[in-house]
Amino acid sequence: MTDAAARLDPHFEIAEIDRRLFGGFVEHLGRHIYDGIFEPGHPSADEDGFRTDVVELVKELGVSTIRYPGGNFVSGYRWEDGIGAREERPRRLDLAWHSTETNEVGLHEFQAWLDRVGSDLMLAVNLGTRSTQEALDLLEYANSDAQTAWTDRRAANGRPTPFGVTMWCLGNEMDGPWQLGHLDADDYGKLAARTAKAMRMLDPGVELVACGSSGRGMPTFGSWERQVLEHTFDDVDFISCHSYYQEHAGNAQEFLASGVDMAKFIEEVVTIADSVAAAKKSDKRIMVSFDEWNIWYLHKEDGTESGHEFKGGAWPVAPRLLEDQYHALDAVVFGDLLITLLQHADRVRSASLAQLVNVIAPIMTEPGGPAWRQTTFFPFSITSRLAQGRAVRVPVQAATFASETLGDVATVNAVATIDDDGVSLFVVNRSTTDAATLRVDLEPLLTALGRELEVVETHLLHEEDLYAANTLDDPERVGVRRAEASVDSSALSIALPAVSWAAVRLA
C-alpha cells in the first residue's frame, strides 16, 4: 500500500467541457452497421430495422456527436449510393475493408438512428477518390434550405428540412499510405483548403476538421501538421488526432502508461498549431478533434496487423472484423485515456471513441441474439454522465514507475469536474503491484463553495484477474462496484487497488 496526495482547487480550472468530447464513431466496417445497429430480422428490431436493445445501450453510453461514415471507408464512398429507394441502391465493393457494401443504410437512415439515440451527426467527406465538388454536393443536400435540384431530391427522399450538420471532416487519415487517394501534406493541404473555402461559401456556419496524423508514431508526424495548417489555417477550426493503444508482449505496466503518450500527442499538436498561428501573427487557436481513439489490438505479437484477411478473393457482406474482446486491464487504461482528454479540455473540443458496436467496440451483439456491454463501456458511460461543467486540474503527488519509452510515470492520475450541483473526481491507479490511498485536500474547494460536500456516488472498476472479460457466454463477468471513499473534515480519501479506475461524485 502506498499513499498519494492531491489538491482540488477550483482555481485550477482548465475549461468548460465541450460535450462533443464524449463523441463516438460509426463506420461501414464489419458488423458495425449490419448485424450491429441494423438487423431487421432481430426480435428487438423496430419498424425501420434498428435493434432497440442496441439503441438503449448507446443511449446509456452517453455519446454526443457521432462521426460517420468513416474512417477508411469514406475515402472510396459515393454518398449518393445511400439515398433514394433502398431497392434501387447499388451494391459496391469497399476496397478499404475488402467487403461488399449493400448501401441499405445511408444518410437518411443513419440520421433516423441518431434521432433514436439522441446524438448529433458529424459527417466526413471523401477527399480520397473524390474532391471539392462532391463535398459541396453533399453539403448542399444536407444543409441548404434553398430550392435546388439537390434539396428537391432530399425532400423527395423524405426530408424537406435540412439535416443541419455542423461538424465536417475534410477526408480521413490522408497521411496514411493505406488510404485510398493518399496524398502528401502539401497536396492534401491544398485540397483541404480549396474544399474548406468552397464549403464556407455555401454554409459559413460549418466547423471544419483538417486531417492530422494517423498516430504519433507516423514518420511524417509534426511536419504533416505544420504543412497542412500552413495551407488551411484560415479556413478550418480543428486538426484531428488518431491514436490506438494495446498491450504488447504481456507488458501491462507499459500499457498502463498509454495516457501519458496521448497527453504528449495532444500537447505536441497544440504546440505546432500555435507556432503556425504565431508565424501568421494570428490570435486564432486551432482546436483538436481527437476523432479516433480507443484500445485496439491492431498488431499481432508476430509484428503483423490483425484484421481483414480473406481467401479466394471473397468480398463478404458484413464480415466479422476487428471484434476485439476487452479485458479489465483494457478498461482501466481506457478510463485513463478519458482522464487525459478531460485534462486537455481547453484544446480538445471534440473526440470520437472508435468505434461503438462490434468493431473495437464497447457494445457487442450476436445476430438474432443478445447485446452486451464490454468492459470499456463502464468508464465511458460513467464519465460521460458525471463529467459536467468545468474541467479542473488535480495535481497528484504519487510514486512513479519507469516507462521504457516515456520516462518516469506517476502511478496515480486524476482530474475533476465542477458543475452547479457538485463535483466529480476521476482517478486511476496505474501500478500493477501496489494499492494506493489517495487523499485529496478539499479545503480550497470548500472555501470557494462556502458549504460542505458529501460523497453521494462511487464507482470502482477493478478485477484481480486483469484479463477477465464480458463475453456472449458470460456477459456480466466484469462490472463496477462501489469504491471505498469518504470525506473526513476537509479531505477526501479514496482506496485504489492496483490496476483500477474510480469515479467519485460529491454533492
C-alpha positions as CSV (number, residue, x, y, z in Angstrom):
1,M,0.0,0.0,0.0
2,T,1.3,3.5,-1.0
3,D,0.0,6.9,-0.3
4,A,-0.8,9.6,-2.8
5,A,-1.8,13.2,-2.2
6,A,-3.7,15.7,-4.3
7,R,-5.3,19.1,-4.0
8,L,-8.7,20.1,-5.5
9,D,-8.7,23.8,-6.1
10,P,-11.4,25.3,-8.4
11,H,-8.9,28.0,-9.4
12,F,-7.0,25.2,-11.4
13,E,-9.8,25.4,-14.0
14,I,-8.9,24.0,-17.4
15,A,-12.0,24.9,-19.4
16,E,-15.7,24.4,-19.8
17,I,-16.2,20.9,-21.1
18,D,-17.5,20.7,-24.7
19,R,-20.0,17.8,-24.7
20,R,-18.5,16.7,-28.1
21,L,-15.6,15.3,-26.0
22,F,-17.9,12.3,-25.5
23,G,-18.5,11.6,-29.1
24,G,-18.5,8.3,-31.0
25,F,-17.7,6.9,-34.4
26,V,-19.7,4.7,-36.7
27,E,-18.1,3.3,-39.9
28,H,-19.4,1.0,-42.6
29,L,-17.0,-1.7,-41.4
30,G,-17.5,-5.3,-40.5
31,R,-20.7,-5.9,-38.4
32,H,-20.9,-2.3,-37.1
33,I,-23.9,-1.2,-39.3
34,Y,-25.3,-4.6,-40.5
35,D,-26.0,-7.1,-37.7
36,G,-24.9,-4.3,-35.3
37,I,-27.2,-1.3,-35.2
38,F,-29.3,-2.5,-38.1
39,E,-30.8,-6.1,-38.1
40,P,-34.3,-6.1,-39.5
41,G,-34.9,-9.7,-38.6
42,H,-33.9,-9.4,-34.9
43,P,-36.6,-9.8,-32.2
44,S,-35.9,-6.3,-30.9
45,A,-35.9,-4.6,-34.3
46,D,-38.2,-1.6,-34.8
47,E,-40.2,-0.8,-37.9
48,D,-37.0,0.6,-39.6
49,G,-34.9,-2.4,-38.8
50,F,-32.9,-0.9,-35.9
51,R,-32.1,-3.1,-32.9
52,T,-33.8,-1.4,-30.0
53,D,-31.6,-3.2,-27.5
54,V,-28.6,-1.5,-29.1
55,V,-30.3,1.8,-29.1
56,E,-30.8,1.6,-25.4
57,L,-27.2,0.7,-24.7
58,V,-25.9,3.5,-26.9
59,K,-28.2,5.9,-25.0
60,E,-26.8,4.6,-21.7
61,L,-23.3,5.0,-23.1
62,G,-24.0,8.7,-23.5
63,V,-22.3,9.6,-26.8
64,S,-22.8,13.1,-28.0
65,T,-21.7,13.7,-31.6
66,I,-21.1,10.6,-33.8
67,R,-18.6,10.7,-36.7
68,Y,-19.9,9.0,-39.9
69,P,-19.4,7.1,-42.3
70,G,-15.7,6.6,-41.9
71,G,-12.9,6.1,-41.4
72,N,-11.0,4.4,-44.2
73,F,-14.4,3.5,-45.8
74,V,-15.2,7.2,-46.6
75,S,-12.2,7.5,-49.0
76,G,-13.9,5.3,-51.5
77,Y,-17.6,6.1,-50.7
78,R,-20.1,7.6,-53.1
79,W,-22.6,9.2,-50.7
80,E,-25.3,9.3,-53.4
81,D,-25.4,5.4,-53.2
82,G,-27.0,5.7,-49.8
83,I,-30.0,7.9,-50.7
84,G,-33.3,7.2,-52.5
85,A,-35.3,4.0,-52.7
86,R,-33.5,1.2,-50.9
87,E,-34.3,-1.4,-53.5
88,E,-32.6,0.7,-56.2
89,R,-29.4,1.4,-54.4
90,P,-26.2,-0.2,-55.9
91,R,-24.1,-2.8,-54.2
92,R,-20.4,-1.7,-54.2
93,L,-17.0,-3.2,-53.4
94,D,-15.4,-1.5,-50.4
95,L,-11.7,-1.5,-51.0
96,A,-10.8,-0.3,-47.5
97,W,-12.2,-3.4,-45.8
98,H,-12.4,-5.8,-48.7
99,S,-16.1,-6.2,-48.3
100,T,-19.4,-5.7,-50.2
101,E,-21.4,-2.6,-49.2
102,T,-25.1,-3.0,-49.7
103,N,-26.0,0.6,-49.0
104,E,-29.1,-0.4,-47.1
105,V,-28.2,2.2,-44.6
106,G,-27.2,5.7,-45.8
107,L,-27.5,9.3,-44.6
108,H,-31.3,9.3,-44.0
109,E,-31.4,6.0,-42.2
110,F,-28.4,6.9,-40.0
111,Q,-29.9,10.3,-39.1
112,A,-33.1,8.4,-38.1
113,W,-30.9,6.1,-35.8
114,L,-29.2,9.2,-34.3
115,D,-32.6,10.6,-33.5
116,R,-33.4,7.5,-31.6
117,V,-30.1,7.5,-29.6
118,G,-30.1,11.3,-29.0
119,S,-26.8,12.0,-30.7
120,D,-25.7,14.6,-33.3
121,L,-24.2,13.9,-36.7
122,M,-20.6,14.7,-37.7
123,L,-20.0,13.9,-41.4
124,A,-16.8,13.1,-43.2
125,V,-16.4,13.9,-46.9
126,N,-14.5,11.8,-49.4
127,L,-11.2,13.5,-50.3
128,G,-9.6,10.2,-51.3
129,T,-11.2,9.3,-54.6
130,R,-13.4,12.4,-54.9
131,S,-12.8,16.1,-54.5
132,T,-14.3,19.5,-53.7
133,Q,-17.4,19.3,-56.0
134,E,-18.7,16.1,-54.4
135,A,-18.2,17.6,-50.9
136,L,-20.2,20.7,-52.0
137,D,-23.0,18.4,-53.3
138,L,-23.2,16.6,-50.0
139,L,-23.2,19.8,-48.0
140,E,-25.9,21.3,-50.2
141,Y,-28.0,18.2,-49.9
142,A,-27.6,18.0,-46.2
143,N,-27.7,21.7,-45.1
144,S,-29.2,24.0,-47.7
145,D,-32.7,25.4,-47.3
146,A,-32.7,26.9,-50.8
147,Q,-34.8,25.2,-53.5
148,T,-32.3,23.4,-55.8
149,A,-32.0,20.1,-57.6
150,W,-30.2,18.6,-54.6
151,T,-32.7,19.9,-51.9
152,D,-35.6,18.8,-54.1
153,R,-34.1,15.4,-54.2
154,R,-33.7,15.4,-50.4
155,A,-37.3,16.4,-50.0
156,A,-38.4,13.6,-52.4
157,N,-36.4,11.2,-50.2
158,G,-38.5,12.2,-47.2
159,R,-36.5,15.1,-45.7
160,P,-37.9,18.5,-46.7
161,T,-35.9,20.3,-43.9
162,P,-32.1,20.3,-43.8
163,F,-30.1,17.9,-41.7
164,G,-28.2,20.9,-40.3
165,V,-24.8,19.1,-39.8
166,T,-22.3,21.4,-38.1
167,M,-19.1,19.4,-37.9
168,W,-17.4,18.2,-41.1
169,C,-14.2,16.2,-41.5
170,L,-12.1,17.0,-44.6
171,G,-11.2,13.4,-45.5
172,N,-9.8,10.7,-43.3
173,E,-6.2,9.8,-42.5
174,M,-4.8,11.2,-45.7
175,D,-1.3,10.9,-44.3
176,G,-1.6,7.1,-44.4
177,P,-0.2,5.1,-47.3
178,W,-3.1,2.6,-46.8
179,Q,-5.7,5.3,-47.6
180,L,-7.4,5.4,-51.0
181,G,-6.2,8.6,-52.6
182,H,-3.3,9.1,-50.1
183,L,-1.6,12.4,-50.6
184,D,1.5,14.1,-49.2
185,A,1.0,17.0,-46.7
186,D,1.4,19.7,-49.4
187,D,-1.1,18.2,-51.8
188,Y,-3.6,17.4,-49.1
189,G,-3.3,20.8,-47.5
190,K,-4.0,22.5,-50.8
191,L,-7.0,20.2,-51.5
192,A,-8.4,20.7,-47.9
193,A,-8.0,24.5,-48.2
194,R,-9.8,24.6,-51.5
195,T,-12.6,22.4,-50.2
196,A,-12.9,24.3,-46.9
197,K,-13.2,27.7,-48.7
198,A,-15.8,26.4,-51.0
199,M,-17.8,24.8,-48.2
200,R,-17.8,28.0,-46.2
201,M,-19.1,29.9,-49.3
202,L,-22.1,27.6,-49.2
203,D,-22.6,27.4,-45.4
204,P,-20.5,29.8,-43.4
205,G,-21.6,28.2,-40.1
206,V,-19.8,24.9,-40.6
207,E,-17.0,23.8,-38.4
208,L,-14.2,22.0,-40.3
209,V,-11.7,19.4,-39.3
210,A,-8.4,19.0,-41.2
211,C,-6.7,15.6,-41.2
212,G,-3.8,15.5,-38.7
213,S,-1.6,12.5,-38.3
214,S,-2.9,9.0,-38.0
215,G,-0.7,8.4,-35.0
216,R,2.1,10.0,-33.0
217,G,4.5,7.3,-34.5
218,M,3.9,8.2,-38.1
219,P,7.1,9.1,-39.8
220,T,5.6,12.4,-41.1
221,F,4.1,13.4,-37.7
222,G,4.8,17.0,-36.9
223,S,5.9,18.1,-40.4
224,W,2.4,16.9,-41.6
225,E,0.5,19.1,-39.1
226,R,2.7,22.1,-39.9
227,Q,2.4,21.9,-43.7
228,V,-1.3,21.1,-43.6
229,L,-2.1,24.1,-41.3
230,E,0.1,26.4,-43.3
231,H,-2.4,25.9,-46.1
232,T,-5.7,25.5,-44.1
233,F,-5.2,27.7,-41.0
234,D,-7.6,30.4,-42.0
235,D,-10.3,28.0,-43.2
236,V,-10.5,25.2,-40.6
237,D,-11.4,25.0,-36.9
238,F,-9.8,21.7,-35.9
239,I,-6.9,19.5,-36.6
240,S,-7.5,15.8,-36.0
241,C,-5.6,13.3,-33.9
242,H,-5.9,9.5,-34.1
243,S,-4.4,7.1,-31.7
244,Y,-4.9,3.5,-30.6
245,Y,-3.3,1.6,-27.7
246,Q,-2.7,-2.0,-26.9
247,E,-0.7,-4.2,-24.5
248,H,2.4,-5.6,-26.1
249,A,4.1,-8.9,-25.1
250,G,2.3,-9.0,-21.8
251,N,3.8,-5.8,-20.5
252,A,0.8,-4.5,-18.6
253,Q,2.9,-1.8,-16.8
254,E,4.0,-0.2,-20.0
255,F,0.4,-0.4,-21.4
256,L,-0.8,1.5,-18.3
257,A,1.3,4.5,-19.4
258,S,-0.7,5.0,-22.5
259,G,-2.4,8.1,-21.2
260,V,1.0,9.8,-21.0
261,D,1.6,9.1,-24.7
262,M,-1.8,10.5,-25.5
263,A,-1.1,13.7,-23.5
264,K,2.2,14.2,-25.3
265,F,0.5,13.7,-28.7
266,I,-2.1,16.4,-27.8
267,E,0.5,18.8,-26.4
268,E,2.8,18.4,-29.4
269,V,0.0,19.0,-31.9
270,V,-1.2,22.1,-30.0
271,T,2.4,23.5,-29.9
272,I,2.7,23.0,-33.7
273,A,-0.7,24.7,-34.3
274,D,0.2,27.6,-32.1
275,S,3.5,28.0,-33.9
276,V,1.7,28.3,-37.2
277,A,-0.6,30.9,-35.6
278,A,2.5,32.8,-34.4
279,A,4.1,32.8,-37.8
280,K,0.8,34.1,-39.2
281,K,0.6,36.7,-36.4
282,S,-2.8,35.4,-35.6
283,D,-4.7,35.2,-32.4
284,K,-6.8,32.3,-33.7
285,R,-6.5,29.0,-31.9
286,I,-6.9,25.7,-33.8
287,M,-8.6,23.1,-31.6
288,V,-8.0,19.4,-31.5
289,S,-10.6,16.9,-32.7
290,F,-9.3,13.5,-31.3
291,D,-11.8,11.8,-33.6
292,E,-10.4,8.3,-33.4
293,W,-9.2,6.9,-30.1
294,N,-9.5,3.5,-28.3
295,I,-7.8,0.3,-27.3
296,W,-7.2,-1.7,-30.4
297,Y,-5.2,-4.9,-30.7
298,L,-4.1,-3.8,-34.2
299,H,-0.7,-5.5,-34.1
300,K,-0.2,-9.2,-33.6
301,E,2.7,-10.4,-31.5
302,D,4.5,-11.6,-34.7
303,G,4.5,-8.0,-35.9
304,T,1.8,-8.4,-38.5
305,E,-1.5,-6.5,-38.5
306,S,-4.7,-8.2,-37.4
307,G,-7.9,-7.5,-39.3
308,H,-9.2,-8.3,-42.8
309,E,-7.5,-11.2,-44.4
310,F,-9.8,-13.0,-46.9
311,K,-9.0,-16.1,-49.0
312,G,-10.2,-16.8,-52.6
313,G,-11.0,-13.2,-53.5
314,A,-14.2,-13.1,-51.4
315,W,-16.0,-9.8,-50.9
316,P,-18.3,-10.7,-48.0
317,V,-21.2,-8.6,-46.7
318,A,-20.7,-7.5,-43.0
319,P,-17.9,-10.0,-42.1
320,R,-16.7,-10.3,-38.5
321,L,-13.8,-7.8,-38.5
322,L,-11.8,-6.2,-35.6
323,E,-14.1,-7.7,-32.9
324,D,-11.7,-7.2,-30.1
325,Q,-12.7,-8.7,-26.7
326,Y,-11.8,-6.2,-23.9
327,H,-10.4,-7.1,-20.5
328,A,-10.4,-5.4,-17.2
329,L,-6.9,-4.1,-17.8
330,D,-8.1,-2.6,-21.1
331,A,-10.9,-0.8,-19.3
332,V,-8.5,0.8,-16.7
333,V,-6.3,2.1,-19.5
334,F,-9.4,3.3,-21.3
335,G,-10.6,5.2,-18.3
336,D,-7.2,6.8,-18.0
337,L,-7.4,8.0,-21.7
338,L,-10.7,9.7,-20.8
339,I,-9.0,11.4,-17.9
340,T,-6.3,12.6,-20.3
341,L,-8.9,14.0,-22.7
342,L,-10.5,15.9,-19.8
343,Q,-7.1,17.2,-18.7
344,H,-6.8,18.8,-22.1
345,A,-10.4,20.1,-22.4
346,D,-9.1,23.6,-23.2
347,R,-7.9,22.4,-26.6
348,V,-9.6,19.0,-27.2
349,R,-13.1,20.3,-28.0
350,S,-14.2,17.1,-29.8
351,A,-13.3,13.4,-29.5
352,S,-14.8,10.3,-31.1
353,L,-14.5,6.8,-29.5
354,A,-13.8,4.5,-32.4
355,Q,-16.0,2.6,-32.6
356,L,-19.4,1.8,-31.0
357,V,-20.8,-1.6,-31.9
358,N,-19.0,-4.9,-32.6
359,V,-15.9,-3.2,-34.2
360,I,-13.3,-2.5,-31.5
361,A,-16.4,-1.5,-29.5
362,P,-17.9,-1.1,-26.0
363,I,-21.1,-2.8,-27.2
364,M,-21.2,-6.3,-28.8
365,T,-24.1,-8.1,-30.5
366,E,-24.9,-11.6,-31.7
367,P,-27.1,-12.0,-34.8
368,G,-30.6,-12.9,-33.6
369,G,-29.2,-12.9,-30.1
370,P,-28.3,-10.6,-27.2
371,A,-26.3,-7.4,-26.9
372,W,-23.9,-6.8,-24.1
373,R,-21.5,-4.3,-22.5
374,Q,-17.8,-4.8,-22.9
375,T,-15.5,-3.7,-20.0
376,T,-14.7,-0.4,-21.7
377,F,-18.4,0.5,-21.7
378,F,-18.4,1.4,-18.0
379,P,-15.7,4.1,-17.7
380,F,-17.2,5.8,-20.8
381,S,-20.8,5.8,-19.7
382,I,-20.0,6.9,-16.1
383,T,-17.6,9.7,-17.2
384,S,-20.0,11.0,-19.8
385,R,-22.7,11.2,-17.3
386,L,-20.8,12.7,-14.4
387,A,-18.3,15.0,-16.2
388,Q,-20.3,18.2,-16.4
389,G,-19.5,21.9,-16.2
390,R,-15.8,22.8,-15.9
391,A,-12.7,20.5,-16.0
392,V,-10.2,21.2,-13.2
393,R,-6.6,20.0,-12.8
394,V,-5.9,17.8,-9.9
395,P,-2.1,17.6,-9.5
396,V,-1.2,14.3,-7.7
397,Q,1.9,13.5,-5.7
398,A,2.5,9.8,-6.1
399,A,5.1,7.2,-6.6
400,T,6.4,6.6,-10.1
401,F,7.4,3.8,-12.3
402,A,9.9,3.8,-15.2
403,S,8.3,3.5,-18.6
404,E,10.5,2.2,-21.4
405,T,9.5,5.0,-23.8
406,L,8.0,7.7,-21.6
407,G,10.4,8.0,-18.7
408,D,9.0,8.3,-15.1
409,V,5.3,7.9,-14.9
410,A,3.1,8.7,-11.9
411,T,1.2,5.7,-10.6
412,V,-1.9,7.8,-9.8
413,N,-3.6,10.2,-12.2
414,A,-6.7,12.3,-11.7
415,V,-9.0,15.0,-13.0
416,A,-12.1,16.7,-11.6
417,T,-15.1,18.5,-13.0
418,I,-17.3,21.1,-11.2
419,D,-20.8,22.0,-12.0
420,D,-23.7,23.8,-10.3
421,D,-24.8,20.6,-8.4
422,G,-21.5,19.2,-7.3
423,V,-18.0,17.8,-8.1
424,S,-16.9,14.7,-9.9
425,L,-13.4,13.1,-9.5
426,F,-12.0,10.6,-11.8
427,V,-8.9,8.6,-10.7
428,V,-6.7,5.8,-12.0
429,N,-4.1,3.7,-10.2
430,R,-1.6,2.6,-12.9
431,S,0.6,0.4,-10.7
432,T,0.5,-3.3,-11.4
433,T,1.7,-4.2,-7.9
434,D,0.7,-1.6,-5.3
435,A,-2.6,-0.5,-4.0
436,A,-2.8,3.2,-3.1
437,T,-4.8,5.5,-0.9
438,L,-5.4,8.9,-2.5
439,R,-6.1,11.7,-0.1
440,V,-7.5,14.8,-1.7
441,D,-7.3,18.2,0.0
442,L,-10.7,19.8,-0.4
443,E,-10.1,23.0,1.6
444,P,-9.7,25.4,-1.4
445,L,-12.9,23.9,-2.9
446,L,-14.9,24.1,0.3
447,T,-13.8,27.7,0.8
448,A,-14.9,28.7,-2.7
449,L,-18.2,26.9,-2.4
450,G,-18.9,28.1,1.1
451,R,-20.6,24.8,2.0
452,E,-19.7,21.2,2.9
453,L,-19.6,18.3,0.5
454,E,-20.6,14.6,0.9
455,V,-20.0,11.5,-1.1
456,V,-23.2,10.6,-2.9
457,E,-21.9,8.1,-5.6
458,T,-18.8,6.0,-6.2
459,H,-17.7,3.5,-8.8
460,L,-14.7,1.2,-8.9
461,L,-13.5,-0.9,-11.9
462,H,-11.0,-3.5,-10.7
463,E,-10.5,-7.2,-11.1
464,E,-7.9,-9.5,-9.5
465,D,-7.8,-11.2,-12.9
466,L,-6.6,-8.4,-15.2
467,Y,-7.8,-10.4,-18.2
468,A,-11.4,-11.0,-17.1
469,A,-13.8,-10.1,-19.8
470,N,-17.5,-10.0,-20.7
471,T,-18.5,-12.5,-23.4
472,L,-21.5,-13.9,-25.1
473,D,-21.4,-16.8,-22.6
474,D,-20.7,-14.6,-19.5
475,P,-21.9,-11.1,-20.4
476,E,-21.8,-9.7,-16.8
477,R,-18.4,-11.1,-15.6
478,V,-16.9,-7.7,-15.3
479,G,-18.7,-4.6,-13.9
480,V,-18.3,-1.8,-11.5
481,R,-18.8,-1.7,-7.8
482,R,-18.8,0.8,-5.0
483,A,-15.4,2.4,-4.3
484,E,-14.2,3.0,-0.7
485,A,-14.4,6.8,-0.5
486,S,-15.2,9.1,2.4
487,V,-14.9,12.8,3.4
488,D,-13.2,13.4,6.7
489,S,-13.2,17.1,7.7
490,S,-11.7,18.8,4.6
491,A,-10.2,15.8,2.8
492,L,-11.5,13.0,0.6
493,S,-9.9,9.6,0.9
494,I,-10.2,7.0,-1.9
495,A,-8.9,3.4,-1.8
496,L,-7.4,2.3,-5.1
497,P,-6.4,-1.3,-5.7
498,A,-3.6,-1.9,-8.1
499,V,-4.8,-1.5,-11.7
500,S,-8.0,0.3,-11.0
501,W,-10.2,3.1,-12.2
502,A,-12.6,5.0,-10.0
503,A,-15.1,7.8,-10.1
504,V,-16.5,9.7,-7.1
505,R,-19.4,12.2,-7.0
506,L,-19.6,14.8,-4.3
507,A,-22.6,16.9,-3.8
